[in-house]
Amino acid sequence: MSKRAETSLLTDQVYEMIHESIMNGDLPAGSRLRIRDIAAQVGTSVMPVREAIRRLEEAGLAERSPHKGAVVKGLTLAELVHVYDVRRLLEVEAARLGAARISPGDSARMRDEFELMRAAIDERRVVAYLDHDEALLSILYEASENPVLVNTIRTLWQQCRAYKIVGAEGTIDTTDDDSLWIFQQRLVEAARDHDAAAAAAVNNESLINATERIKVQLAAQDAG
């Protein structure tokens, strides 16, 4: 293997390691990405680490902070509103298209993911909850037969994963709040019935609800 190919492979490995840590909440917003520490952890030179962090910055998952260097991208109210507004534009349409075209088999798969999602809520497993929620939505959106739409939505999911974690963690222990699962239940039913209008309406309501819940959590963090 050439030196360039080896460096590229190491960069991919470092990127995936940091990416996974961000997605599962092990590296929350604001965490410093110390190049030498990461290089020592994975047993490589600093060059692949620098390149991996650059890619994370391009993906909107990391940013430069004065006096700190690279950090996991922070959470702001302005970005929350912007990202979730765009999600509503795209995901309402994806739900509408998907519900009209989804097969019985895929509708059943949505139900399976919903049951796994409910189990994750009962067991207070936030990351598993989010994974099953996204899997459920992916099944529906892929039924739209528009891969560009689906891939764009998935990119947005990555960018707002930290916001999702904040929202879920702030709600999962609230026993009288069903907002983590009630919209998905209604979405599964709309898909089963091929009710495109209902699916679109549920997604719109769900994303508005999520935005408001996360706003409350961000405000609480700022106040603390």
C-alpha positions in Angstrom: 0.0 0.0 0.0 1.3 3.4 -0.9 2.0 6.1 1.7 -0.8 8.2 0.4 -3.3 5.3 0.4 -2.3 4.4 4.0 -2.8 8.0 5.1 -6.2 8.1 3.4 -7.2 4.9 5.1 -6.1 6.2 8.5 -8.0 9.4 7.9 -11.2 7.4 7.2 -10.7 5.4 10.4 -10.1 8.5 12.5 -13.1 10.3 10.9 -15.4 7.3 11.6 -14.2 7.1 15.2 -14.9 10.8 16.0 -18.1 10.8 14.0 -19.5 7.9 15.9 -18.5 9.5 19.2 -20.4 12.7 18.2 -23.4 10.7 17.0 -23.8 8.7 20.2 -23.2 11.7 22.5 -19.8 10.6 23.9 -18.4 13.9 22.5 -21.1 16.5 23.3 -21.2 20.0 21.8 -18.2 22.0 22.8 -15.9 19.1 23.4 -12.3 19.8 22.3 -10.8 17.7 19.6 -7.1 17.7 20.7 -5.2 16.5 17.7 -2.2 15.0 19.5 -4.4 13.3 22.1 -6.5 11.7 19.3 -3.4 10.7 17.4 -2.0 9.0 20.5 -5.3 7.3 21.1 -5.5 5.7 17.7 -1.7 5.3 17.3 -1.1 7.4 14.2 0.6 10.6 13.2 -1.2 14.0 13.5 -1.7 14.3 9.7 -4.7 11.9 9.4 -6.2 13.5 12.5 -6.0 17.0 11.0 -7.6 15.8 7.8 -10.4 14.0 9.6 -11.2 17.1 11.7 -11.2 19.2 8.5 -13.8 16.8 7.1 -15.8 17.0 10.2 -15.8 20.8 9.9 -17.0 20.5 6.3 -19.8 18.2 7.4 -20.9 20.8 10.0 -20.0 18.6 13.0 -16.9 20.5 14.2 -15.8 24.1 14.2 -12.8 26.3 15.2 -13.0 28.0 18.6 -10.7 30.8 19.8 -8.1 29.6 22.2 -9.4 26.0 21.9 -8.8 24.9 18.4 -11.2 22.4 16.9 -14.3 21.6 19.0 -17.5 19.7 18.4 -19.9 22.2 17.0 -21.9 24.1 19.6 -25.6 24.4 20.0 -27.3 27.7 19.3 -31.0 28.7 19.2 -30.5 30.4 15.7 -29.1 27.2 14.2 -31.8 25.1 15.8 -34.5 27.2 14.2 -32.8 27.2 10.8 -32.1 23.5 10.7 -35.5 22.4 11.9 -37.2 24.8 9.5 -35.4 23.2 6.6 -36.2 19.7 8.0 -39.8 20.6 8.0 -39.7 21.7 4.4 -38.0 18.4 3.3 -39.5 15.9 5.7 -43.1 16.9 5.4 -42.8 16.3 1.6 -40.8 13.1 2.1 -43.6 11.8 4.4 -46.3 12.8 1.9 -44.6 11.0 -1.0 -43.5 8.0 1.0 -47.0 7.3 2.5 -48.5 7.4 -0.9 -46.1 4.7 -2.3 -45.0 2.6 0.7 -45.4 -1.2 0.4 -47.2 -3.3 3.0 -43.9 -4.9 3.8 -42.2 -1.6 4.5 -45.1 -0.4 6.5 -44.7 -3.5 8.7 -41.0 -2.7 9.1 -41.9 0.8 10.3 -44.1 -0.9 12.9 -41.2 -3.1 14.0 -38.9 -0.1 14.4 -41.6 1.7 16.3 -41.8 -1.1 18.8 -38.0 -1.1 19.2 -38.1 2.6 19.7 -40.7 2.3 22.4 -38.6 -0.3 24.2 -35.6 2.1 24.0 -37.7 4.8 25.6 -38.8 2.5 28.4 -35.2 1.5 29.0 -34.0 5.2 28.9 -31.6 4.5 26.0 -31.5 7.8 24.2 -29.1 7.0 21.4 -31.0 3.7 20.6 -34.2 5.6 20.6 -32.9 8.1 18.1 -31.4 5.3 15.9 -34.8 3.5 15.7 -36.6 6.7 15.1 -34.4 7.5 12.2 -34.7 4.0 10.9 -38.5 4.2 11.0 -38.4 7.5 9.1 -35.9 6.2 6.6 -38.2 3.4 5.6 -41.0 5.9 4.9 -38.8 8.4 3.2 -37.1 5.8 1.0 -40.5 4.9 -0.3 -40.6 8.3 -1.9 -38.2 6.9 -4.5 -36.2 10.2 -4.3 -32.7 9.3 -3.1 -31.5 13.0 -3.3 -34.3 14.0 -0.9 -33.4 11.1 1.5 -29.7 11.8 1.4 -30.2 15.5 2.1 -32.4 14.7 5.1 -29.8 12.3 6.4 -27.2 14.9 6.2 -29.4 17.3 8.2 -29.9 14.5 10.8 -26.2 14.3 11.3 -25.9 18.1 11.7 -28.6 18.2 14.3 -27.9 15.0 16.2 -26.6 16.9 19.2 -29.9 18.9 19.3 -31.9 15.6 19.0 -29.9 14.2 22.0 -30.7 17.3 24.1 -34.4 17.1 23.2 -34.7 13.4 23.9 -32.7 13.5 27.2 -34.9 16.4 28.4 -38.1 14.5 27.7 -37.4 10.8 28.2 -37.8 10.9 32.0 -41.0 12.9 31.8 -43.6 10.1 32.3 -46.6 12.2 31.3 -45.1 13.5 28.0 -45.7 11.2 25.1 -44.1 13.5 22.5 -41.2 11.1 21.9 -43.5 8.4 20.5 -47.0 9.6 19.8 -46.1 11.3 16.4 -44.3 8.2 15.2 -47.3 6.0 16.1 -49.6 8.3 14.1 -47.1 8.3 11.2 -47.0 4.5 11.2 -50.8 4.4 11.0 -50.9 7.0 8.2 -48.3 5.0 6.2 -50.3 1.8 6.7 -53.4 3.6 5.4 -51.5 5.3 2.5 -52.8 8.6 3.9 -50.3 11.0 2.4 -52.0 14.2 3.8 -52.1 12.8 7.4 -48.4 11.7 7.2 -47.4 15.2 6.0 -49.4 16.8 8.8 -48.0 14.5 11.5 -44.4 15.2 10.4 -45.1 19.0 10.4 -46.5 18.8 13.9 -43.8 16.5 15.2 -41.0 18.8 14.0 -42.6 21.9 15.5 -43.0 20.0 18.8 -39.3 18.9 18.7 -38.2 22.5 18.0 -40.1 23.8 21.0 -38.9 21.1 23.3 -35.2 21.6 22.4 -35.6 25.4 22.8 -36.7 24.8 26.4 -33.7 22.6 27.0 -31.2 25.0 25.5 -32.7 27.9 27.6 -32.3 25.7 30.7 -28.7 25.0 29.8 -27.9 28.7 29.3 -29.6 29.6 32.5 -27.6 27.0 34.3 
